[in-house]
Amino acid sequence: MTNTSDSQMVGRPMEVLMVEDSLTAAKLTMGALTKGQIAHHMTWVKTGEDALEFVRRTGKFARAPRPDLILLDLGLPGIGGKDVLAAIKDDAHLSGIPIVVLTASIDPADRADVEHFDVAAYLTKPVDLEKFLWLVKELKQYWLAEVILPHVAEAEAPPPEGALSSTGSLGLFK
């Protein structure tokens, strides 16, 4: 994101986990976020298994960042998107992560299946670019002025070696 004289970016870009098995859909989504000038770091995984390993920080994703937003396709190979959604929403440590369902399915049953999981949005592909960008910008209400504040566990964790202060903060929060 380009900083302007009116606002200065503080903190870090939001971490976005995209769970999508289609290269074409993934490229369109990445392009939309870039075009919308939304400061982000995107991680793309293609399967439900990888998505669950990523959010749980296990296996090859043991050092993965905690996502601030998940873009989830329902039609995934292996563990399907509905099962990924259920697993995330059933986990007390993960259930607060906003999830946007991006799916090709126009089946009302699919929509009904995910409604009770309190998803941030349910969008059908092809996704309207303007609607998608508006939605992502609206989701920024979870973040203060595009700044991602530390998660509680991160804030309470001991500072890494070489941190700028003994409290692990930059002096912004005392």
C-alpha positions, -999 to 999 in steps of 0.1 A, spaced: 0 0 0 13 34 -8 14 58 21 -1 93 16 6 125 34 -29 122 50 -23 88 65 8 69 75 7 31 78 16 19 113 17 -18 122 15 -45 97 -6 -54 67 -34 -78 73 -26 -115 69 -50 -131 44 -53 -168 39 -69 -178 6 -81 -214 4 -88 -219 -33 -80 -248 -56 -84 -228 -89 -54 -209 -101 -76 -186 -122 -98 -177 -92 -68 -172 -70 -51 -148 -94 -84 -128 -98 -87 -125 -60 -50 -115 -55 -54 -90 -83 -86 -75 -67 -68 -70 -34 -39 -54 -51 -61 -32 -73 -81 -21 -42 -48 -10 -26 -55 -31 5 -23 -36 24 -20 -73 29 2 -104 29 -15 -133 11 -9 -170 17 -26 -193 -9 -33 -229 -2 -52 -253 -25 -66 -279 -1 -87 -281 30 -60 -302 47 -34 -274 41 -58 -248 53 -63 -266 86 -26 -271 90 -20 -234 84 -46 -221 109 -35 -246 135 2 -239 128 11 -276 124 32 -296 100 48 -276 73 29 -245 85 42 -246 121 57 -211 117 27 -197 98 12 -163 108 -23 -163 123 -46 -151 95 -67 -119 100 -90 -129 72 -98 -162 55 -111 -163 19 -126 -198 16 -138 -218 -14 -164 -245 -6 -155 -268 -34 -121 -281 -24 -105 -315 -30 -102 -337 0 -115 -320 31 -142 -297 17 -147 -260 25 -177 -267 47 -156 -290 69 -128 -265 71 -153 -238 81 -168 -260 108 -134 -269 122 -123 -233 124 -155 -220 139 -155 -249 164 -120 -240 177 -122 -213 204 -87 -200 193 -97 -196 157 -134 -189 157 -130 -151 158 -112 -150 124 -135 -135 98 -142 -158 69 -155 -148 35 -169 -178 15 -161 -174 -22 -177 -202 -41 -190 -212 -75 -220 -229 -59 -254 -212 -64 -271 -240 -45 -293 -225 -17 -285 -256 4 -248 -247 4 -256 -211 16 -279 -225 43 -252 -249 54 -228 -221 62 -252 -194 75 -251 -207 111 -213 -204 112 -215 -166 112 -194 -160 81 -185 -124 72 -200 -129 37 -210 -155 12 -201 -145 -24 -206 -165 -55 -181 -167 -83 -175 -150 -106 -172 -124 -78 -182 -89 -87 -149 -70 -82 -165 -38 -68 -186 -58 -43 -156 -78 -32 -134 -48 -27 -162 -30 -8 -166 -61 14 -129 -64 22 -127 -27 30 -158 -30 53 -140 -59 71 -114 -34 81 -138 -24 108 -121 -52 127 -89 -33 124 -82 3 134 -73 24 104 -59 -5 84 -35 -13 113 -34 -48 126 -29 -48 164 -13 -78 180 -35 -107 190 -39 -112 227 -16 -142 227 10 -123 207 8 -93 230 13 -114 261 41 -134 246 77 -126 257 95 -103 233 117 -119 207 154 -116 212 166 -82 200 132 -66 205 132 -28 207 120 -27 243 119 -50 272 81 -51 269 82 -62 233 63 -30 223 75 0 204 63 23 232 29 27 215 10 7 241 18 8 278 
